[in-house]
């Protein structure tokens, strides 16, 4: 008996061979139809072996009396040859052919034969041949036996071996395979223009291509074959197809991005290709600015004039976080008088702490709103109030005007109004903020202002609503601010998780990240980690000069410098910050964290007079937050001098709790317990400290209300639950808006969405469902008055 193909056979073909061996005289008139490479010839050889082992003669081609007729590649026979096969009365005949070409005589022959089709191997069949790695090979080859066998022989050379298969194909089939590779394999309209054929002609080429074995059953190129097409189709044919498809795509209305992605790295050039790449970059800039920047670069390489895309390329690079490229490109365009490039450079410089230069560029570009923010950041309040956008009334211009006015009021007006304007600015920009390139996002500025006045809940809420505002360049900043909120609220583990492994490459982000590492280490009592983080402070302050929006990290540095007895590393930063604040009229909102830190630094250094001086400044902040910090600072001073009044400590820790400073509250109670000589007071204060620390661990971010006892998930978003909670308390839309720093109109929109989510047909039904959700409330956290 001859050796068998063994693992090359499927269960279907084994059953056929078993039947032949069992009864070689039985009639067998069979047609095997499959694309090239599916094992037809191998199966015919095995059938011939089975008959010959049984003593039965086989012939190929013309039928012979008493012999089994085996015919391979019947699709290549002449009409006369096919007719003779059809008219023969041979009882045992096996004919193998591809599904193309398909002459009429082959159709007639098929009518007198049983049909059997070979399909690709499944993973189990591939594993019989290869053992380990079968899944990867199956994915690469689609299970087509010919390609599997080549990979099995030499995986590195498998794609190269397809070169000779490609060279034997008709040029239109090759063009079609390139079109499939480019994602146009099912576009009959494009293929007709590309191939110069009508729909029937295109269908004929498609059938011819499927018969090659290069395509999977869904019509896409098998990965191994795609590699071969990209590498071995002649360059003039390959690039010619891409050029023509590019021309045809420009005439259409569908998205051009998928095809443009294919053009990347293809080597195709010319005006049409460059235009396609340019258009695709503009399509994707909001969703994937890094891809847009790559496409703009490719468009220039393909022949697009740099001046026509440089500003947009710079903007895409900035949104993706590549500020080096953004500044390099923008500077070229600014030199040519491009105002939009000046805005890109201004935003990028702001991210790097160069607010003065940013203000210059925004002013030159005519953007008064953002110029005023940049000026205020370095202590210049000469910019006038901005209440209307300079340009068309877009969402971005409206948000910028609100943001500028909010920042101005934060230093020279009502803190509540300032925060409200910034929150409204962020809400206005939410629908169109993904590709908004700004010196800082309104969400980040609102969160900063909220942190400066103790409204950590508002800070958290506005950052949650910001989504992907500002692109990748703002993502790290928003994450750092979320971590800062967690740190203030005593959720040190959550804050650490947010900053762990966070890549903060820009100076402003690096400054906040190092301050967080220092703050977390100090609050955790981890002195070695504190010292390690402290080593980075000098470089951070050199790379990013102090400005109004970096008071929080500077305040952390001030306390840590006292703890480590190293004020020299801060250089002139504290004095520079005080000078900026003084030029702005010493605004209480921005000055408060620095003086709160000053109190702690002075107490650590046992400089009680300095501590009293900082407390006096805190007392000038006539807000509930300022009062809470003044009360707590005064109490801390008394505790440091061993004058512990338990009632005073209880009141001060409660005030800190309401101000969102959970860790400070627990720390004050703990220090008071250590320093009192009254054992009863010590026990009471230690209980207070332990209780506060325990509540910090329990205070995870959660909705205002828990889901009902059924454990069904609440259908409302966090902000909608906040609105619902206040509505249930009987507040009007205006009262709810004032409480959450949003407009009554926005509250109305939230209520409408709540009704829609709950499926309520009227207000009464909505309130009934909300009360049901509120049956099992979470433990209430202290609320600010």
NORQUI-V793313 format. One record per residue. N is the residue number from 1. SS is DSSP state (H for helix, E for strand, C for the rest). OMEGA is omega in degrees with one decimal (* if undefined). Layout:
# NORQUI-V793313
[[N/SS/OMEGA] [N/SS/OMEGA]]
This chain:
# NORQUI-V793313
[[1/C/179.7] [2/C/177.2] [3/C/-177.9] [4/C/174.7] [5/C/173.4] [6/H/-174.3] [7/H/178.4] [8/H/-177.5] [9/C/176.3] [10/C/177.9] [11/H/-179.4] [12/H/-177.7] [13/H/176.1] [14/H/179.1] [15/H/178.2] [16/H/-179.2] [17/H/177.4] [18/H/179.5] [19/H/178.3] [20/H/-179.6] [21/H/-178.3] [22/H/-176.9] [23/C/-176.4] [24/C/-178.8] [25/C/-177.1] [26/C/177.2] [27/C/178.4] [28/E/176.6] [29/E/-166.8] [30/E/172.1] [31/E/177.8] [32/E/-175.2] [33/E/178.0] [34/C/175.2] [35/C/177.9] [36/C/176.5] [37/C/-176.5] [38/C/172.6] [39/C/-179.3] [40/H/-177.7] [41/H/177.8] [42/H/-179.8] [43/H/177.9] [44/H/178.1] [45/H/179.7] [46/H/176.0] [47/H/178.1] [48/H/178.7] [49/H/-178.1] [50/H/179.4] [51/H/-177.5] [52/H/175.5] [53/H/177.7] [54/C/178.2] [55/C/-178.7] [56/C/178.9] [57/C/174.4] [58/E/175.9] [59/E/174.9] [60/E/179.7] [61/C/-174.2] [62/C/178.6] [63/C/177.5] [64/C/-176.7] [65/C/176.5] [66/C/-178.2] [67/C/174.3] [68/E/-178.8] [69/E/178.4] [70/E/-175.7] [71/E/176.6] [72/C/177.6] [73/C/-178.6] [74/H/-179.5] [75/H/179.6] [76/H/-179.0] [77/C/176.9] [78/C/177.3] [79/H/-179.4] [80/H/179.0] [81/H/179.3] [82/H/179.8] [83/H/179.2] [84/H/176.9] [85/H/-179.4] [86/H/-173.6] [87/H/-179.2] [88/C/179.4] [89/C/-180.0] [90/C/-176.6] [91/C/-178.4] [92/E/-176.3] [93/E/174.8] [94/E/-177.2] [95/E/177.8] [96/E/179.5] [97/E/172.9] [98/C/178.4] [99/C/175.3] [100/C/-3.8] [101/C/-172.5] [102/C/179.7] [103/C/-177.2] [104/H/-178.7] [105/H/177.6] [106/H/175.9] [107/H/178.7] [108/H/179.1] [109/H/-178.5] [110/H/-178.0] [111/H/-176.8] [112/C/-179.8] [113/C/169.7] [114/E/-177.4] [115/E/173.6] [116/E/-178.5] [117/E/174.9] [118/C/177.3] [119/C/176.9] [120/C/178.6] [121/C/170.2] [122/C/-176.0] [123/H/-179.0] [124/H/179.2] [125/H/177.8] [126/H/-178.6] [127/H/177.4] [128/H/-177.9] [129/H/-169.7] [130/H/-173.3] [131/C/-178.7] [132/C/178.9] [133/C/-176.9] [134/H/-178.0] [135/H/-179.3] [136/H/-179.9] [137/H/178.4] [138/H/177.6] [139/H/-178.2] [140/H/-171.8] [141/H/-175.8] [142/C/-179.7] [143/C/177.0] [144/C/-171.4] [145/H/-177.7] [146/H/-177.4] [147/H/176.6] [148/H/-178.8] [149/H/179.9] [150/H/176.9] [151/H/179.5] [152/H/-179.3] [153/H/-176.9] [154/C/-176.1] [155/C/-177.8] [156/C/-175.0] [157/C/-173.4] [158/H/-179.3] [159/H/-179.7] [160/H/-178.3] [161/H/179.6] [162/H/-178.5] [163/H/-177.3] [164/H/174.8] [165/H/179.7] [166/H/-177.0] [167/H/-178.8] [168/C/-174.5] [169/C/173.4] [170/C/-175.5] [171/H/177.4] [172/H/175.7] [173/H/177.1] [174/H/177.8] [175/H/179.3] [176/H/179.5] [177/H/176.0] [178/H/178.2] [179/H/176.4] [180/H/178.4] [181/H/-179.2] [182/C/176.5] [183/C/-177.9] [184/C/-173.3] [185/C/-179.1] [186/C/-179.0] [187/C/-177.0] [188/H/-178.9] [189/H/178.9] [190/H/-178.1] [191/H/177.8] [192/H/178.1] [193/H/-178.5] [194/H/-174.7] [195/H/-178.2] [196/C/-178.0] [197/C/172.4] [198/C/-174.7] [199/H/178.1] [200/H/178.7] [201/H/177.0] [202/H/179.3] [203/H/179.4] [204/H/178.4] [205/H/179.1] [206/H/177.7] [207/H/178.8] [208/H/-179.6] [209/H/179.9] [210/H/-178.8] [211/C/-178.0] [212/C/-174.8] [213/C/178.7] [214/C/-173.0] [215/E/173.2] [216/C/-176.2] [217/C/177.6] [218/C/175.1] [219/C/177.8] [220/C/178.5] [221/E/172.3] [222/C/-175.5] [223/H/178.8] [224/H/-179.2] [225/H/177.3] [226/H/178.1] [227/H/-179.7] [228/H/179.2] [229/H/-178.1] [230/H/-172.5] [231/H/-167.4] [232/H/171.9] [233/C/-178.4] [234/C/-173.1] [235/H/-177.3] [236/H/178.0] [237/H/-177.6] [238/H/-178.0] [239/H/177.0] [240/H/177.1] [241/H/-179.3] [242/H/178.9] [243/H/-178.2] [244/H/177.6] [245/H/177.5] [246/H/178.2] [247/H/-178.7] [248/H/179.8] [249/H/-179.6] [250/H/-179.8] [251/C/-176.8] [252/C/-179.3] [253/C/-177.5] [254/C/178.4] [255/C/-174.9] [256/C/-173.7] [257/H/-177.0] [258/H/179.2] [259/H/-179.5] [260/H/176.6] [261/H/179.1] [262/H/-178.9] [263/H/-178.9] [264/C/178.1] [265/C/-177.3] [266/C/-176.4] [267/C/179.5] [268/C/179.8] [269/C/178.8] [270/C/-175.6] [271/H/-177.5] [272/H/178.2] [273/H/179.8] [274/H/179.2] [275/H/178.0] [276/H/-179.3] [277/H/178.3] [278/H/-179.4] [279/H/179.7] [280/H/178.5] [281/H/-179.8] [282/H/176.9] [283/H/-166.9] [284/H/-170.9] [285/C/180.0] [286/C/-176.6] [287/C/-175.7] [288/C/-176.4] [289/H/177.8] [290/H/177.0] [291/H/178.7] [292/H/178.6] [293/H/178.1] [294/H/-179.4] [295/H/176.1] [296/H/178.5] [297/H/178.6] [298/H/178.5] [299/H/177.7] [300/H/178.2] [301/H/-179.1] [302/C/175.8] [303/C/178.3] [304/C/178.2] [305/C/-177.0] [306/H/-175.6] [307/H/-177.2] [308/H/-176.8] [309/H/-167.2] [310/H/-178.3] [311/H/179.3] [312/H/176.7] [313/H/179.1] [314/H/179.9] [315/H/178.0] [316/H/178.9] [317/H/179.4] [318/H/179.3] [319/H/179.5] [320/C/-179.5] [321/C/179.1] [322/C/-174.3] [323/H/177.2] [324/H/178.4] [325/H/-178.9] [326/H/-178.5] [327/H/178.9] [328/H/-179.2] [329/H/-177.3] [330/H/-178.1] [331/H/176.8] [332/H/-176.9] [333/H/178.4] [334/H/177.6] [335/H/178.6] [336/C/175.9] [337/C/-177.4] [338/C/-177.8] [339/H/-179.2] [340/H/175.9] [341/H/177.5] [342/H/178.1] [343/H/177.4] [344/H/180.0] [345/H/-179.6] [346/H/179.0] [347/H/-179.0] [348/H/179.9] [349/H/177.1] [350/H/177.8] [351/H/179.9] [352/C/174.0] [353/C/-178.8] [354/C/-174.2] [355/H/-178.3] [356/H/177.7] [357/H/177.2] [358/H/178.6] [359/H/178.6] [360/H/-176.9] [361/H/177.6] [362/H/178.4] [363/H/179.5] [364/H/-179.9] [365/C/177.9] [366/C/-179.4] [367/C/-174.0] [368/H/-177.7] [369/H/-178.1] [370/H/175.5] [371/H/-179.3] [372/H/176.7] [373/H/179.9] [374/H/179.7] [375/H/-179.4] [376/H/-179.3] [377/H/-179.4] [378/C/172.3] [379/C/-179.5] [380/C/-177.5] [381/C/-177.7] [382/C/179.9] [383/C/-178.9] [384/C/178.6] [385/C/179.3] [386/C/-178.4] [387/C/179.3] [388/C/178.5] [389/C/179.2] [390/C/-175.9] [391/C/177.0] [392/C/-175.3] [393/C/176.8] [394/C/176.7] [395/H/-178.2] [396/H/-179.5] [397/H/177.6] [398/H/178.6] [399/H/-179.8] [400/H/178.9] [401/H/177.3] [402/H/-178.8] [403/H/179.9] [404/H/179.7] [405/H/178.0] [406/H/178.2] [407/H/179.5] [408/H/-179.7] [409/H/179.2] [410/H/178.9] [411/H/-175.6] [412/H/-179.6] [413/C/-177.4] [414/C/178.4] [415/H/-179.5] [416/H/179.5] [417/H/179.1] [418/H/-179.7] [419/H/179.3] [420/H/-179.8] [421/H/-179.2] [422/H/176.8] [423/H/178.0] [424/H/177.0] [425/H/179.1] [426/H/179.8] [427/H/180.0] [428/H/-175.2] [429/H/-175.6] [430/H/-177.1] [431/H/-173.9] [432/H/-171.0] [433/C/-175.3] [434/C/-178.2] [435/C/177.6] [436/C/179.6] [437/C/-175.2] [438/C/176.4] [439/C/172.9] [440/C/-178.7] [441/C/175.6] [442/H/177.4] [443/H/179.9] [444/H/179.4] [445/H/176.5] [446/H/178.4] [447/H/177.9] [448/H/179.7] [449/H/178.7] [450/H/177.8] [451/H/-179.4] [452/H/179.2] [453/C/172.4] [454/C/-178.8] [455/C/-175.4] [456/H/177.9] [457/H/177.9] [458/H/178.9] [459/H/-179.3] [460/H/-177.2] [461/H/-176.2] [462/H/176.7] [463/H/177.3] [464/H/-177.6] [465/H/-174.0] [466/H/179.8] [467/C/-177.9] [468/C/-179.0] [469/C/176.5] [470/C/177.5] [471/C/-176.0] [472/H/-176.7] [473/H/179.0] [474/H/-174.9] [475/H/-179.8] [476/H/-179.1] [477/H/179.7] [478/H/178.9] [479/H/179.1] [480/H/179.8] [481/H/174.5] [482/H/178.2] [483/H/180.0] [484/H/177.6] [485/H/178.6] [486/H/179.5] [487/H/177.6] [488/H/-178.0] [489/C/177.2] [490/C/178.8] [491/C/-171.3] [492/H/-179.5] [493/H/178.6] [494/H/178.0] [495/H/178.9] [496/H/178.7] [497/H/-179.0] [498/H/-175.4] [499/H/-178.2] [500/C/179.1] [501/C/-179.4] [502/C/178.6] [503/C/179.6] [504/C/-172.7] [505/C/-178.6] [506/C/-173.3] [507/H/-178.7] [508/H/178.4] [509/H/179.7] [510/H/178.8] [511/H/180.0] [512/H/-178.6] [513/H/179.3] [514/H/178.1] [515/H/176.9] [516/H/178.6] [517/H/178.8] [518/H/-178.9] [519/H/179.9] [520/H/178.6] [521/H/179.6] [522/H/-178.9] [523/H/178.9] [524/H/-177.8] [525/C/-177.4] [526/C/-175.6] [527/H/177.5] [528/H/178.7] [529/H/178.1] [530/H/-179.1] [531/H/179.2] [532/H/-179.9] [533/H/-176.8] [534/H/-178.5] [535/C/-177.8] [536/C/-171.2] [537/H/-177.4] [538/H/-179.9] [539/H/180.0] [540/H/-177.6] [541/H/174.8] [542/H/-176.8] [543/H/-177.8] [544/C/179.1] [545/C/-178.6] [546/C/172.0] [547/C/-175.8] [548/H/-173.0] [549/H/176.9] [550/H/177.6] [551/H/-177.1] [552/H/177.7] [553/H/178.3] [554/H/178.1] [555/H/176.3] [556/H/180.0] [557/H/-178.6] [558/H/179.9] [559/H/-178.5] [560/H/-179.9] [561/H/176.1] [562/H/179.7] [563/H/-175.7] [564/C/-179.0] [565/C/-177.9] [566/C/177.6] [567/C/-177.4] [568/H/-177.5] [569/H/179.7] [570/H/179.7] [571/C/-177.6] [572/C/-173.0] [573/H/179.2] [574/H/178.9] [575/H/177.7] [576/H/179.2] [577/H/179.3] [578/H/178.6] [579/H/177.2] [580/H/-179.8] [581/H/-179.5] [582/H/178.6] [583/H/179.5] [584/C/179.0] [585/C/-179.2] [586/C/-179.5] [587/C/-176.0] [588/H/-176.2] [589/H/-175.5] [590/H/-177.2] [591/H/-171.7] [592/H/-178.8] [593/H/-179.4] [594/H/179.8] [595/H/173.4] [596/H/175.9] [597/H/178.5] [598/H/177.2] [599/H/-177.0] [600/H/179.2] [601/H/179.7] [602/H/178.7] [603/H/176.7] [604/H/-179.8] [605/C/-179.5] [606/C/176.2] [607/C/-172.8] [608/H/178.9] [609/H/177.5] [610/H/178.1] [611/H/179.3] [612/H/178.2] [613/H/177.9] [614/H/178.8] [615/H/178.7] [616/H/178.1] [617/H/178.3] [618/H/-178.0] [619/H/178.8] [620/C/177.8] [621/C/-173.0] [622/C/174.2] [623/C/178.8] [624/H/178.7] [625/H/178.0] [626/H/179.2] [627/H/179.7] [628/H/-179.6] [629/H/177.5] [630/H/179.0] [631/H/-178.7] [632/H/-179.9] [633/H/177.7] [634/H/178.1] [635/H/-179.6] [636/H/176.8] [637/H/178.0] [638/H/-179.7] [639/H/-179.9] [640/H/179.4] [641/C/174.4] [642/C/173.3] [643/C/-173.3] [644/C/174.0] [645/C/-175.5] [646/H/179.6] [647/H/177.7] [648/H/179.9] [649/H/178.7] [650/H/-179.5] [651/H/-178.1] [652/H/178.7] [653/H/176.1] [654/H/178.7] [655/H/177.7] [656/H/179.0] [657/H/179.8] [658/H/179.3] [659/C/177.8] [660/C/-178.3] [661/C/-174.8] [662/H/-177.8] [663/H/179.1] [664/H/179.9] [665/H/179.2] [666/H/-179.1] [667/H/178.8] [668/H/178.6] [669/H/-179.5] [670/H/-179.6] [671/H/177.9] [672/H/179.1] [673/H/-178.5] [674/H/-170.2] [675/H/-178.9] [676/C/176.2] [677/C/179.8] [678/C/-174.8] [679/H/179.9] [680/H/178.4] [681/H/179.5] [682/H/-180.0] [683/H/-179.5] [684/H/-178.2] [685/H/175.8] [686/H/175.9] [687/H/178.6] [688/H/-179.0] [689/H/180.0] [690/H/179.5] [691/H/179.3] [692/H/178.9] [693/H/178.6] [694/H/-179.2] [695/H/176.7] [696/H/-179.6] [697/H/-179.2] [698/H/-172.8] [699/C/173.6] [700/C/178.1] [701/C/-177.3] [702/C/175.4] [703/C/176.9] [704/C/178.7] [705/E/176.0] [706/C/175.3] [707/C/178.4] [708/C/-173.0] [709/C/-179.3] [710/C/-179.1] [711/C/174.0] [712/C/-179.1] [713/C/178.5] [714/C/-175.5] [715/C/-173.8] [716/C/172.9] [717/C/-178.0] [718/H/179.9] [719/H/178.5] [720/H/177.2] [721/H/175.7] [722/H/178.6] [723/H/-179.1] [724/H/180.0] [725/H/-178.5] [726/H/176.2] [727/H/178.7] [728/H/176.5] [729/C/176.3] [730/C/-178.5] [731/C/173.6] [732/C/178.4] [733/H/180.0] [734/H/179.5] [735/H/176.9] [736/H/179.0] [737/H/178.7] [738/H/-178.2] [739/H/-174.8] [740/H/179.7] [741/C/174.0] [742/C/-177.8] [743/C/177.5] [744/H/179.0] [745/H/177.9] [746/H/176.5] [747/H/179.3] [748/H/178.1] [749/H/178.2] [750/H/-179.4] [751/H/178.2] [752/H/178.3] [753/H/178.0] [754/H/178.5] [755/H/-179.2] [756/H/-178.9] [757/H/-178.5] [758/H/-178.1] [759/C/-178.4] [760/C/-178.6] [761/C/178.8] [762/C/-176.7] [763/H/-178.4] [764/H/179.2] [765/H/177.6] [766/H/-179.2] [767/H/178.3] [768/H/-179.6] [769/H/178.7] [770/H/177.9] [771/H/178.3] [772/H/178.0] [773/H/-175.4] [774/H/-178.2] [775/H/-177.8] [776/H/-175.3] [777/E/171.4] [778/C/176.0] [779/C/-176.6] [780/C/173.1] [781/C/177.7] [782/C/-179.9] [783/C/175.1] [784/C/179.3] [785/C/*]]
